[in-house]
Amino acid sequence: MNALDLFLWAIFPYICAVLFVAGLVWRWRTDQFGWTARSSQLHESKLLRLGSPLFHFGIIFVLLGHLMGLIIPKSWTNALGISEHSYHLVATIGGTLAGLMTITGIVLLIIRRIRYPGVRHATTHNDKIMYVLLCLPIALGAFATAQNQIFGVPGGYDYRETISVWLRSLFVFQPKVELMASVPLSFKLHIIAGLLLVAMVPFTRLVHSVTPPVGYVTRPYVVYRSREADVTTSATAKGWKPLDGVQPRDQGRHDAHAQGA
């Protein structure tokens, strides 16, 4: 292992983690009103209604799949009687479907950003950088999966013997850098792009992902009145109508006297 390998697999992950945590603290202390996805639904809603759910549900399933595959040790699934072939089959099929949902969703969202002037003008330089950082790990992950798990050797690459063990070693501050030596380049690039995305989350609109709207499902309904509903709740005279016995020119003096009383 050379100096670059030591930096990428023993130092860079901690730098990204520090940037993520410190960035969240800084963003919360300095820009709470900006802690939002800045919805552009008013500019266009048709593509948003299709692309946003595809992307969000797809990326959630992708993240859950990553957590299950990287955090849960291989010995645990073996103890449960899940064979390596069964695990690989479920992980590949489920990951492919989730990846296709994510890719379709983000492609629709990017087309929406380019096609509709209102959405395009609302897109900042920070948003463009965010889209690049978001698309890189998604594209590299899809390529790595296709190259190694679908069209590669039968059974696919067993990342649970290398990448998973390396990742878990980071949590105990004993990074096993040597395990990354035999990892395919496509997976290495995917990991680097993912770490870089994590580091930049607090500085983009992606910061809203750490505060999901959990309370949305339990909040009370917002009550709207129909246009035909009678909204008059009292018999108080309108401001532009004179009170009984008071001329319009005296209305202001009468109101001032009433307030003074």
C-alpha positions as CSV (number, residue, x, y, z in Angstrom):
1,M,0.0,0.0,0.0
2,N,1.4,3.4,-1.0
3,A,0.8,6.8,0.5
4,L,-2.2,7.5,-1.8
5,D,-3.9,4.3,-0.6
6,L,-3.2,5.2,3.1
7,F,-4.8,8.6,2.5
8,L,-7.8,7.3,0.6
9,W,-8.7,4.4,2.9
10,A,-7.4,5.6,6.3
11,I,-7.6,9.4,6.4
12,F,-10.0,10.6,3.7
13,P,-13.1,8.9,5.3
14,Y,-12.5,10.6,8.6
15,I,-12.0,14.0,6.9
16,C,-15.4,13.5,5.2
17,A,-17.0,12.5,8.5
18,V,-15.6,15.6,10.2
19,L,-16.8,17.9,7.4
20,F,-20.3,16.3,7.6
21,V,-20.7,16.7,11.3
22,A,-19.0,20.1,11.6
23,G,-20.9,21.3,8.5
24,L,-24.2,20.4,10.0
25,V,-23.5,22.2,13.2
26,W,-22.3,25.3,11.2
27,R,-25.3,25.2,8.9
28,W,-27.7,24.9,11.8
29,R,-26.1,27.8,13.7
30,T,-25.9,30.2,10.7
31,D,-28.6,29.2,8.2
32,Q,-31.6,27.6,9.7
33,F,-33.9,29.3,7.3
34,G,-31.9,27.9,4.4
35,W,-32.2,24.4,5.8
36,T,-34.6,23.3,3.1
37,A,-34.8,21.8,-0.4
38,R,-36.1,25.1,-1.8
39,S,-39.1,23.6,-3.6
40,S,-39.6,24.7,-7.3
41,Q,-43.1,23.1,-7.6
42,L,-44.7,26.5,-8.5
43,H,-42.6,26.6,-11.7
44,E,-43.4,23.0,-12.9
45,S,-45.3,20.1,-11.3
46,K,-45.9,17.4,-13.8
47,L,-42.3,16.0,-14.1
48,L,-41.7,16.8,-10.5
49,R,-44.7,14.6,-9.5
50,L,-43.2,11.7,-11.4
51,G,-39.4,12.2,-10.9
52,S,-39.3,13.2,-7.3
53,P,-41.0,10.0,-5.9
54,L,-38.9,7.8,-8.1
55,F,-35.7,9.4,-7.0
56,H,-36.5,9.7,-3.3
57,F,-37.9,6.1,-2.9
58,G,-35.2,4.7,-5.1
59,I,-32.3,6.4,-3.2
60,I,-33.9,5.3,0.1
61,F,-33.9,1.7,-1.0
62,V,-30.3,2.1,-2.3
63,L,-29.1,3.4,1.0
64,L,-30.9,0.6,2.9
65,G,-29.3,-1.9,0.7
66,H,-25.9,-0.4,1.2
67,L,-26.4,-0.5,5.0
68,M,-27.5,-4.1,5.0
69,G,-24.7,-5.2,2.7
70,L,-21.9,-3.3,4.4
71,I,-22.8,-3.2,8.0
72,I,-24.3,-6.7,8.6
73,P,-21.4,-9.2,8.7
74,K,-21.3,-12.1,6.4
75,S,-21.2,-14.5,9.4
76,W,-24.6,-13.3,10.5
77,T,-26.4,-14.2,7.2
78,N,-24.6,-17.5,7.2
79,A,-25.8,-18.2,10.7
80,L,-29.4,-17.5,9.5
81,G,-29.0,-20.1,6.8
82,I,-28.9,-17.6,3.9
83,S,-26.5,-19.0,1.3
84,E,-24.1,-16.8,-0.6
85,H,-25.9,-17.4,-3.9
86,S,-29.3,-16.4,-2.4
87,Y,-27.8,-13.3,-0.8
88,H,-26.1,-12.3,-4.1
89,L,-29.4,-12.9,-6.1
90,V,-31.5,-10.8,-3.7
91,A,-29.0,-8.0,-3.4
92,T,-28.4,-7.8,-7.2
93,I,-32.0,-7.9,-8.2
94,G,-33.2,-5.5,-5.4
95,G,-30.2,-3.2,-5.9
96,T,-30.7,-3.1,-9.7
97,L,-34.4,-2.2,-9.3
98,A,-33.7,0.5,-6.7
99,G,-30.8,1.8,-8.9
100,L,-33.1,2.0,-12.0
101,M,-35.7,3.9,-10.0
102,T,-33.0,6.4,-8.7
103,I,-31.5,6.9,-12.2
104,T,-34.9,7.4,-13.8
105,G,-35.9,9.9,-11.2
106,I,-32.8,12.0,-11.2
107,V,-32.8,12.0,-15.1
108,L,-36.3,13.4,-15.0
109,L,-35.4,16.0,-12.4
110,I,-32.4,17.1,-14.5
111,I,-34.5,17.3,-17.7
112,R,-37.0,19.4,-15.7
113,R,-34.2,21.8,-14.6
114,I,-33.0,22.2,-18.2
115,R,-36.3,22.3,-20.0
116,Y,-38.4,24.7,-18.0
117,P,-37.1,28.3,-17.7
118,G,-38.6,29.0,-14.3
119,V,-36.9,26.0,-12.8
120,R,-33.7,26.7,-14.7
121,H,-33.5,30.3,-13.4
122,A,-34.1,29.1,-9.9
123,T,-31.2,26.7,-10.1
124,T,-28.1,28.2,-8.4
125,H,-24.4,27.4,-9.0
126,N,-24.4,25.5,-5.7
127,D,-27.3,23.3,-7.1
128,K,-25.3,22.5,-10.2
129,I,-22.4,21.3,-8.1
130,M,-24.8,19.3,-6.0
131,Y,-26.2,17.5,-9.0
132,V,-22.7,16.6,-10.3
133,L,-21.7,15.3,-6.8
134,L,-25.0,13.4,-6.6
135,C,-24.8,11.9,-10.1
136,L,-21.2,10.7,-9.8
137,P,-21.7,8.0,-7.1
138,I,-25.0,7.0,-8.6
139,A,-23.5,6.5,-12.1
140,L,-20.3,4.8,-10.7
141,G,-22.4,2.6,-8.5
142,A,-24.5,1.5,-11.4
143,F,-21.4,0.8,-13.5
144,A,-19.7,-1.1,-10.8
145,T,-22.8,-3.3,-10.2
146,A,-23.2,-4.0,-13.9
147,Q,-19.5,-4.7,-14.4
148,N,-18.8,-6.9,-11.3
149,Q,-22.2,-8.3,-10.1
150,I,-24.2,-8.8,-13.3
151,F,-21.8,-9.2,-16.2
152,G,-18.7,-10.2,-14.2
153,V,-17.7,-13.6,-12.9
154,P,-20.4,-16.0,-11.8
155,G,-21.5,-15.2,-8.3
156,G,-20.2,-11.6,-8.6
157,Y,-17.6,-9.9,-6.5
158,D,-17.8,-10.7,-2.8
159,Y,-17.5,-7.2,-1.4
160,R,-18.5,-8.4,2.1
161,E,-15.0,-9.9,2.5
162,T,-13.2,-6.7,1.7
163,I,-15.2,-3.4,1.5
164,S,-17.6,-4.3,4.3
165,V,-14.9,-5.4,6.7
166,W,-12.9,-2.2,5.8
167,L,-15.9,0.0,6.4
168,R,-16.7,-1.5,9.8
169,S,-13.0,-1.2,10.8
170,L,-13.4,2.6,10.4
171,F,-15.9,2.7,13.3
172,V,-13.4,1.3,15.7
173,F,-10.6,3.6,14.4
174,Q,-8.5,0.7,13.1
175,P,-8.9,1.0,9.3
176,K,-7.8,-2.2,7.5
177,V,-6.4,-0.5,4.5
178,E,-4.8,-3.7,3.1
179,L,-8.3,-5.1,2.3
180,M,-8.9,-2.4,-0.3
181,A,-5.9,-3.5,-2.4
182,S,-7.8,-6.1,-4.3
183,V,-11.1,-4.2,-4.7
184,P,-12.0,-3.5,-8.3
185,L,-11.3,0.1,-9.5
186,S,-15.0,0.8,-10.3
187,F,-15.9,0.1,-6.6
188,K,-13.1,2.2,-5.4
189,L,-14.2,5.2,-7.5
190,H,-17.8,4.7,-6.3
191,I,-16.7,4.8,-2.7
192,I,-14.6,7.9,-3.2
193,A,-17.5,9.7,-4.9
194,G,-19.8,8.6,-2.1
195,L,-17.5,9.9,0.6
196,L,-17.2,13.2,-1.2
197,L,-20.9,13.5,-1.5
198,V,-21.3,12.8,2.3
199,A,-18.8,15.6,3.0
200,M,-20.7,18.1,0.9
201,V,-24.2,17.4,2.1
202,P,-24.3,20.2,4.8
203,F,-23.3,22.8,2.2
204,T,-26.0,22.0,-0.4
205,R,-29.8,21.6,-0.4
206,L,-29.2,17.9,0.3
207,V,-29.0,19.0,4.0
208,H,-32.7,18.5,4.2
209,S,-32.1,14.7,4.0
210,V,-30.9,14.6,7.6
211,T,-34.2,16.1,8.8
212,P,-37.0,14.0,7.2
213,P,-40.5,15.3,7.7
214,V,-41.5,12.6,10.2
215,G,-44.2,14.8,11.8
216,Y,-45.9,15.3,8.4
217,V,-47.9,12.0,8.8
218,T,-49.3,13.0,12.2
219,R,-49.9,16.7,11.8
220,P,-53.5,17.9,11.8
221,Y,-55.3,18.5,8.6
222,V,-55.3,22.0,7.1
223,V,-59.0,23.1,6.7
224,Y,-59.9,25.1,3.7
225,R,-63.3,26.8,3.1
226,S,-64.9,26.6,-0.3
227,R,-65.4,29.7,-2.4
228,E,-69.2,29.5,-1.8
229,A,-68.9,29.3,2.0
230,D,-70.2,32.2,4.1
231,V,-67.1,33.4,5.9
232,T,-68.9,36.2,7.8
233,T,-68.5,35.5,11.5
234,S,-70.0,38.6,13.1
235,A,-72.3,41.5,12.4
236,T,-69.6,44.1,12.7
237,A,-69.8,46.8,10.1
238,K,-67.2,46.7,7.3
239,G,-64.5,49.3,7.5
240,W,-65.7,51.2,4.4
241,K,-69.3,51.4,5.6
242,P,-70.4,54.2,8.0
243,L,-71.8,53.3,11.3
244,D,-75.4,54.2,12.1
245,G,-75.7,57.9,12.8
246,V,-72.1,58.6,11.9
247,Q,-71.2,60.4,8.7
248,P,-68.4,59.1,6.6
249,R,-66.2,62.2,7.3
250,D,-66.6,61.5,11.0
251,Q,-65.8,57.8,10.8
252,G,-62.1,58.2,11.4
253,R,-62.7,60.4,14.5
254,H,-65.2,57.9,15.8
255,D,-62.8,55.0,15.4
256,A,-60.0,56.9,17.1
257,H,-62.3,57.8,20.0
258,A,-63.3,54.2,20.3
259,Q,-59.7,53.0,20.4
260,G,-58.8,55.7,22.9
261,A,-61.6,54.6,25.1
